């Protein structure tokens, strides 16, 4: 099995990990779950994090073919559109994204959102291949956190988005529109059916209680043995009860409202209004 080179870029402001995945034979690459810097207080965006990824790709003489999103993120803004323009790459997401667009385009009253996913260059179905050089990439449909989540498997490495966290932190919330604790259990068990040595890369880390450092790489074997929510001894019914109980106590993510509006557009700015200024909306009393 091919063993791609994986380089992480951790954004502590949003606890997000962006990955550059490289085929060692050809230097073709994919970028997974990028971050556009955003200051909520001022509304200012910047591209420092994305530019660091670009600098790495250029320094390593990489041929970036794919800009991949595991889902429509609610906790950070995507730099997908910016990176695609700079690197001449294809932006892709799971084909169920219109389900998410439909919910949130209606909530925010966004007439410029198509509702059919055409904002993305390619919509990926379960089982699709997205190779980088000699490393085969496979798309796995893994709903539960959202109805449109996918996991990307390149060789011996799987990028699980917001399904799993590190074993000492557990699993992702399932209380967003279209989320389902039962579907998340089934999705994760599918991921954990991969070879036990498969490297698993998390989209986020928040430091579990008692751990003083960030971490984002684990394995199928480690998750099966030690994940505090979904190890091999946890039944589907027990997981659903645990997950739904935890979700009932969670607050709304800090960047949910700006992030979703931005990410439905692949990281493009919303259209300017007649005064030349672009706005993100805050729906009142909707959550």
HUSUL-V617577 format. One record per residue. N is the residue number from 0. PSI is psi in whole degrees, -180 to 180 (* if undefined). Layout:
n=N psi=PSI
n=N psi=PSI
This chain:
n=0 psi=136
n=1 psi=144
n=2 psi=93
n=3 psi=157
n=4 psi=131
n=5 psi=121
n=6 psi=119
n=7 psi=149
n=8 psi=112
n=9 psi=127
n=10 psi=104
n=11 psi=-27
n=12 psi=-33
n=13 psi=3
n=14 psi=32
n=15 psi=142
n=16 psi=122
n=17 psi=140
n=18 psi=138
n=19 psi=119
n=20 psi=124
n=21 psi=132
n=22 psi=117
n=23 psi=-26
n=24 psi=-39
n=25 psi=-13
n=26 psi=16
n=27 psi=154
n=28 psi=163
n=29 psi=149
n=30 psi=130
n=31 psi=127
n=32 psi=69
n=33 psi=166
n=34 psi=130
n=35 psi=128
n=36 psi=139
n=37 psi=128
n=38 psi=112
n=39 psi=-37
n=40 psi=-40
n=41 psi=-16
n=42 psi=14
n=43 psi=135
n=44 psi=155
n=45 psi=167
n=46 psi=24
n=47 psi=-47
n=48 psi=-45
n=49 psi=-38
n=50 psi=-32
n=51 psi=-38
n=52 psi=-43
n=53 psi=-44
n=54 psi=-41
n=55 psi=-45
n=56 psi=-40
n=57 psi=-40
n=58 psi=-32
n=59 psi=5
n=60 psi=48
n=61 psi=146
n=62 psi=93
n=63 psi=117
n=64 psi=-30
n=65 psi=139
n=66 psi=111
n=67 psi=139
n=68 psi=132
n=69 psi=-23
n=70 psi=179
n=71 psi=106
n=72 psi=146
n=73 psi=4
n=74 psi=-1
n=75 psi=159
n=76 psi=139
n=77 psi=143
n=78 psi=21
n=79 psi=-47
n=80 psi=-43
n=81 psi=-47
n=82 psi=-41
n=83 psi=-40
n=84 psi=-37
n=85 psi=-30
n=86 psi=2
n=87 psi=51
n=88 psi=166
n=89 psi=129
n=90 psi=129
n=91 psi=155
n=92 psi=170
n=93 psi=148
n=94 psi=-11
n=95 psi=5
n=96 psi=-30
n=97 psi=-27
n=98 psi=-39
n=99 psi=-42
n=100 psi=-41
n=101 psi=-43
n=102 psi=-51
n=103 psi=-30
n=104 psi=-34
n=105 psi=-45
n=106 psi=-45
n=107 psi=-3
n=108 psi=63
n=109 psi=91
n=110 psi=-16
n=111 psi=-8
n=112 psi=127
n=113 psi=-38
n=114 psi=1
n=115 psi=10
n=116 psi=7
n=117 psi=-11
n=118 psi=-25
n=119 psi=151
n=120 psi=-35
n=121 psi=138
n=122 psi=132
n=123 psi=133
n=124 psi=159
n=125 psi=127
n=126 psi=-9
n=127 psi=152
n=128 psi=141
n=129 psi=74
n=130 psi=148
n=131 psi=108
n=132 psi=-125
n=133 psi=2
n=134 psi=118
n=135 psi=130
n=136 psi=139
n=137 psi=143
n=138 psi=129
n=139 psi=124
n=140 psi=120
n=141 psi=67
n=142 psi=170
n=143 psi=-56
n=144 psi=-50
n=145 psi=166
n=146 psi=-2
n=147 psi=12
n=148 psi=144
n=149 psi=157
n=150 psi=139
n=151 psi=128
n=152 psi=116
n=153 psi=110
n=154 psi=-122
n=155 psi=16
n=156 psi=132
n=157 psi=135
n=158 psi=107
n=159 psi=1
n=160 psi=-140
n=161 psi=55
n=162 psi=-58
n=163 psi=151
n=164 psi=-176
n=165 psi=152
n=166 psi=-33
n=167 psi=-1
n=168 psi=-29
n=169 psi=-121
n=170 psi=171
n=171 psi=159
n=172 psi=158
n=173 psi=21
n=174 psi=11
n=175 psi=161
n=176 psi=127
n=177 psi=-1
n=178 psi=161
n=179 psi=122
n=180 psi=-38
n=181 psi=-44
n=182 psi=-38
n=183 psi=-42
n=184 psi=-48
n=185 psi=-41
n=186 psi=-46
n=187 psi=-41
n=188 psi=-33
n=189 psi=-44
n=190 psi=-41
n=191 psi=2
n=192 psi=-6
n=193 psi=169
n=194 psi=135
n=195 psi=-27
n=196 psi=-4
n=197 psi=130
n=198 psi=132
n=199 psi=129
n=200 psi=124
n=201 psi=152
n=202 psi=-24
n=203 psi=157
n=204 psi=139
n=205 psi=11
n=206 psi=104
n=207 psi=154
n=208 psi=130
n=209 psi=-8
n=210 psi=128
n=211 psi=14
n=212 psi=155
n=213 psi=148
n=214 psi=148
n=215 psi=1
n=216 psi=132
n=217 psi=-159
n=218 psi=165
n=219 psi=-46
n=220 psi=-42
n=221 psi=-40
n=222 psi=-43
n=223 psi=-35
n=224 psi=-37
n=225 psi=-8
n=226 psi=128
n=227 psi=-14
n=228 psi=-31
n=229 psi=41
n=230 psi=180
n=231 psi=-14
n=232 psi=-2
n=233 psi=125
n=234 psi=165
n=235 psi=-46
n=236 psi=-40
n=237 psi=-39
n=238 psi=-45
n=239 psi=-45
n=240 psi=-44
n=241 psi=-48
n=242 psi=-46
n=243 psi=-33
n=244 psi=-43
n=245 psi=-41
n=246 psi=-34
n=247 psi=-18
n=248 psi=-3
n=249 psi=145
n=250 psi=174
n=251 psi=132
n=252 psi=142
n=253 psi=-38
n=254 psi=13
n=255 psi=-52
n=256 psi=-48
n=257 psi=-38
n=258 psi=-47
n=259 psi=-43
n=260 psi=-41
n=261 psi=-44
n=262 psi=-24
n=263 psi=-24
n=264 psi=15
n=265 psi=26
n=266 psi=14
n=267 psi=150
n=268 psi=148
n=269 psi=159
n=270 psi=144
n=271 psi=145
n=272 psi=-177
n=273 psi=-10
n=274 psi=5
n=275 psi=0
n=276 psi=143
n=277 psi=143
n=278 psi=147
n=279 psi=145
n=280 psi=150
n=281 psi=103
n=282 psi=130
n=283 psi=139
n=284 psi=36
n=285 psi=-7
n=286 psi=*
